[in-house]
Amino acid sequence: MTSPVPEIIFEVSEDEIDGGYSASAPGYGIHTEGETVEEIRGNIREAVECYFDETMPRPGLIRLHFVRDEVLSL
């Protein structure tokens, strides 16, 4: 039996033009979107459950890394 994945990290970014959020887990090819923070959290859980079937070890934690761009003008 393979050891469990300790955690999976999702990079979550907000679409500043159209609104909503997109999330992806680098190294796993898992991507999802949601209109609100609550929706993106639920969609991430669902995407992880779909990706890791019963033959694969599931992560113990899902970590969300919110990425935010800031633009400074001179």
N, C-alpha and C positions, 0 to 999 in steps of 0.2 A: 504494500500500500504506500502511495506517495504521501509525503508530508503536506499539511495544509499550507496554503498561501497565507502568510501573516496578514497582509493587507493589500488592497488595490487602491490606487490613487487616481482620482478623476480631476482633470483640469476643467473648471467651469468658467465660462466667460459670458458676459452679458452683451447682447447685440444692441448697441447704443442707437442704431438707426431704426430697426424694426421692432425692438423690444424682445423680451424673452431671453432664454438662456440656452446655451449648448454646452455639452459635456462630452469629454472623451477620456479614455483610459489608455495612455501611451503604452505600447507593448502588448496590448490585448485586442485592439481593433474593436472596442466597444464604444459606440457613439449614441447619443440621445439628445433630445431637446425638450424644453418645457417653457410655458409662458410665465410661470412664477417660480420662486425659490422652492415652495412646497411641492409644486408639480415636478420640477427637475429632480428633487430628492426621491420622489416616488418612482419616476421613470428610471433613475439610476439603479435603484433597488431591483426593479423589474428586469432591466437589461442585464444585471449581474446574475440574477436567477436564471435567465434564459441562456446566457453564455456558458455558465458552469453547470453541465448536466451531472447526473448522478455518478458518472464514472470519473469525474474530475474533482480534485479537492477545491473547496470554496474558500474564499478569503475570510479571515476572522473579522476584519474591519474594512469598512469603505471610508476612505478619507477624501474629502472634497477640498480642492485647492482653488479658491476663487481668484481668477486672474483679472486684473483691472488695468487698463491702459490709462495713463494720465499724460496729457499734452500740455507742455508749458510753452508760452510764446515769449520771445525776447523783445 
